[in-house]
Amino acid sequence: LMSTGSDFAAVIATNQQDEIRISLRSSVQFAKRNNVNLGDLANNIANRFFGSGGGHLTAAGINIKQSDKIPKDKNKLLSFIV
């Protein structure tokens, strides 16, 4: 998605272990313009749902177990990111 010219991309997937995986990517310009470090953002979101997350300025990942506290609707889940 980044190679197509996107400034920010988030991809959400579930795996067979009933885990939600979120991948975040941004351009350097986007990160600086919005004063955001995706690694810090991923860590904060993961901690909120007792998962793991991290990365660096423009690339990060989040792994969380599915539970009743996590929105089932992926658009609602994305609202925690944007």
C-alpha positions in Angstrom: 0.0 0.0 0.0 2.8 2.4 0.7 4.4 1.9 -2.7 1.1 3.1 -4.2 1.6 6.5 -2.7 -0.4 6.2 0.6 0.7 8.3 3.5 -0.7 5.9 6.1 -1.9 2.3 6.0 -3.3 -0.1 8.6 -4.1 -3.8 7.9 -6.0 -5.9 10.3 -6.1 -9.7 10.1 -7.0 -12.6 12.3 -5.1 -15.8 12.5 -6.0 -19.4 13.5 -4.9 -18.9 17.1 -7.8 -16.4 17.5 -5.3 -13.5 17.5 -5.8 -10.1 15.9 -2.7 -8.8 14.1 -2.5 -5.2 13.0 0.2 -3.8 10.7 0.8 -0.1 10.6 2.9 1.8 8.0 3.4 5.4 7.2 5.6 7.7 5.2 8.2 9.7 7.1 6.5 12.9 6.0 3.2 11.7 7.5 4.8 10.7 10.8 6.6 14.1 11.2 3.6 16.1 10.0 1.3 14.4 12.5 4.0 14.1 15.3 3.3 10.3 15.5 5.7 7.4 16.1 3.9 4.2 15.0 6.0 2.1 17.4 4.8 4.1 20.4 1.2 4.1 19.0 1.3 0.3 18.6 2.6 -0.2 22.1 -0.1 2.0 23.6 -2.9 0.3 21.8 -1.5 -3.2 22.5 -1.2 -2.4 26.3 -4.8 -1.2 26.3 -5.9 -4.7 25.2 -3.2 -6.7 27.1 -1.4 -7.6 23.9 2.0 -6.8 22.5 3.1 -4.1 20.1 6.0 -2.1 18.9 8.1 -1.0 16.0 9.6 2.3 15.0 8.7 5.7 13.5 7.1 4.5 10.3 6.4 0.7 10.8 4.8 -1.2 13.6 2.7 -4.2 14.5 0.2 -5.1 17.2 -0.8 -8.6 18.3 -3.8 -9.0 20.6 -6.0 -12.0 21.6 -9.6 -11.7 20.7 -11.9 -11.0 23.6 -15.2 -9.4 24.5 -13.4 -6.1 25.1 -12.2 -5.8 21.5 -14.7 -4.5 18.9 -15.7 -7.2 16.5 -16.2 -4.6 13.8 -12.9 -3.9 12.2 -13.9 -0.3 11.5 -14.5 0.3 15.2 -11.2 -1.3 15.9 -9.5 1.1 13.5 -11.1 4.0 15.4 -8.5 3.3 18.2 -5.7 3.9 15.7 -7.0 7.0 13.9 
